[in-house]
Amino acid sequence: MRPADTVLAVNNDLPIRTRQAVHSGKVRSVYWLTDEDSARLIREHNYPVLPDAPLAIMVISDRLSAFDCVWHAEGGMAGVPGKGAALNAIASHWFGLFRQQGLADSHILDIPHPFVWIVQKARPVMIEAICRQYITGSMWRAYQHGEREFCGITLPEGLSKDQRLPELLMTPSTKGIVKGIPGVPEADDVNISRQDIINNHAAFNFRSTDDVARYEKLLQDGFDVISQSLAKLDQIFVDTKFEFGYVTDQHGAEKLIYMDEVGTPDSSRIWDGPAYRDGRVVEQSKEAFRQFLLQHFPDPDILLNKNRMPERMALARDHALPLPAMMQVSDTYLGMAEKITGRKINLPDNPKAEIIDVLHNRYGLIDQTLLS
């Protein structure tokens, strides 16, 4: 077992020279580089972008988020060993495959370290696009309670839990708060229909309705690429989240790209093929940890009921989970990363020191006045 201090739990305190405050999300932190550093890196590394394109350093952490909370374990374990490196490796692999097969580019320009991406600033499409090939999770719970329409799509009667759906379903929701759309509440993570997107494409940051059609094709094609690749490993791609944005290439042309991450055990459900054929679901993704949490706490409604979010946050803050629960996630993520990429994921003993070293010596991005 790797000691707790090898986990990169805090990733927003690196001494990287920036032009604005660090944006820290649940898993990744984004450091927007100065105009001078962006231009210098573009020249020195021949990135295929305009000379004045804004760049950022994106640093992944090993934090484990579930049910909109960050969890920790006994012994000071504030994250999952290997989680960040595994997620970056998997997402980079799929983005590379998408590009090779002519689907679309991603926002990644360079990978200086297993925990780090150098990315081009993108204008995000304000949609989280969920693609579902099986009925499970929240969709199954709603179906059980009589719901048949999801994001404008009507499901047939008689479906069973964990059954393969007749076709791939695209069930988008809002990313952030989108204002001024009739019938769509001004809140994050609200389910929307295809017609909502078509009727209000500009509000969602699409350039045109043609780009809505392109986004749908990229969803279908991207899902198919990952699903077929996982099938060769006898793994089932159940569902995933896609995110998109616009960037400008070195010729000044705007293009729609994949961004954030895709096809990872964090953003997807993946099932073991042999177990599924035997009538069992064996999760190869974060869903196994979610199920553990639901069974671990005596009142699982706290985790499922959005109206009880203050209680949920307190539960995550005050409760140290059993260490084996974290290590099981580590084993799953690293195992899937090595299967998918075909190579061993090497974990650094001191990831923060390694990141600082490579960003200083190879990229000249460390602010010496911030080094302690």
ZIMORA-V565653 format. One record per pair of residues at least 6 apart in sequence whose ideal C-beta (glycine too) atoms are under 7 Angstrom apart, sorted by the first residue. I is the first residue (numbers start at 0). J is the second residue. Records with the same first field share a line. If there is no record, write none. Layout:
I->J, J
This chain:
0->326
1->80, 346
3->74, 75, 76
5->80, 346, 348
6->61, 76, 77, 78, 80
7->60, 61, 78, 83, 114, 350, 351
8->60, 61, 62, 77, 78
10->28, 58, 60
11->21, 23, 28
13->58, 354, 355
14->355, 365, 366, 369, 370
15->30, 56, 358, 364, 365, 366
16->33, 36, 364, 365, 366
17->30, 31, 32, 33
18->31, 32, 33, 34
19->31
21->28, 29, 30
22->28, 29
25->62, 64, 69
26->59, 60, 62, 64
27->57, 58, 59, 60
28->58
29->55, 57
30->55, 56
31->53, 55
32->54, 55, 56, 364
36->364
37->52, 53, 54
38->50, 51
40->46, 54, 362
41->48, 50, 52
44->109
46->108
47->248, 249
48->119, 248, 249
49->247, 249, 251
52->119, 247
53->120
54->117, 118, 119, 120
55->118, 120
56->115, 117, 364
57->115, 116, 118
58->114, 115, 354
59->83, 86, 87, 114
60->78, 83
61->78, 79, 80, 82, 83
62->69, 78
63->69, 70, 78, 79, 82, 325, 328
65->285, 288, 289, 292
66->289, 292, 302, 311
68->311, 312, 315
69->315
70->315, 320
71->77, 319, 320
72->319, 320, 321, 322, 324, 325
73->319, 321, 322
74->322
76->322, 325
79->325, 328, 329, 332
80->329, 346
81->329, 332, 333, 344, 346
82->328, 329, 332
83->114
84->113, 114, 344, 346
85->332, 333, 336, 344
86->260, 263, 265
87->113, 114, 116
88->113, 336, 340, 344
89->262, 263, 335, 336, 339, 340
90->260, 261, 262, 263
91->107, 110
92->339, 340
93->225, 261, 262
94->105, 107, 257
96->224
97->103, 221, 224, 257
98->104
100->224
102->217, 220, 221
103->217, 255, 256, 257
104->254, 256
105->256, 257, 258
106->118, 119, 121, 244, 246, 256, 258
107->116, 118
108->117, 118, 119
109->117
110->116
111->117, 357, 358, 361, 362
112->353, 354, 357
114->350, 354
115->354
119->246
121->244, 245, 246, 256, 258
122->204, 244, 245
123->174, 204, 242, 244, 258
124->203, 204, 205, 214, 243, 244
125->173, 174, 175, 177, 203, 204
126->171, 173, 174, 196, 203
127->171, 172, 174, 240, 242
128->169, 171, 218, 240, 241
129->170, 171, 172, 238, 240
130->167, 169, 218, 222, 238, 239, 241
131->138, 164, 168, 170, 238
132->163, 164, 167, 236, 237, 238
133->161, 162, 163, 164, 237, 238
134->142, 158, 162, 164
135->160, 161, 237, 268
138->149
139->160
142->154, 158
147->153, 154
149->170
150->170, 171, 190, 191, 192
151->192, 193, 194
152->168
161->280
167->219, 222
169->215, 218
170->190
171->191, 196
172->188, 189, 190, 191
173->183, 187, 188, 189, 191
174->242
175->187
176->185, 186, 187
177->183, 202, 203
178->185
179->202
180->195, 199, 202
183->189, 191, 195
196->203, 211
197->208, 211
200->207, 208, 211
205->211
210->255
213->255
214->243, 255
218->241
221->241, 257, 261
222->239
225->236, 262
226->236
229->235, 236, 269
232->338
233->272, 273
234->269, 271, 272, 283
235->269, 270, 272, 275
236->267, 269
237->268, 269, 270
238->267, 268
239->261, 262, 266, 267
240->266
241->257, 261
242->258, 259
243->255, 256, 257, 258
244->256, 258
245->253, 254, 255
246->254, 256
247->253
248->254
260->266
264->283, 284, 285, 331, 332, 335
265->285
267->284
268->282, 284, 286
269->283, 284, 335
270->280, 281, 282, 283
271->281, 283
274->280, 281
282->290
283->331, 335
287->331
288->328
291->324
292->302
293->299, 302
296->302, 314
300->307
301->307, 310, 311, 314
302->311
333->344
336->344
337->343, 344
347->353
355->365
358->364, 365
359->365
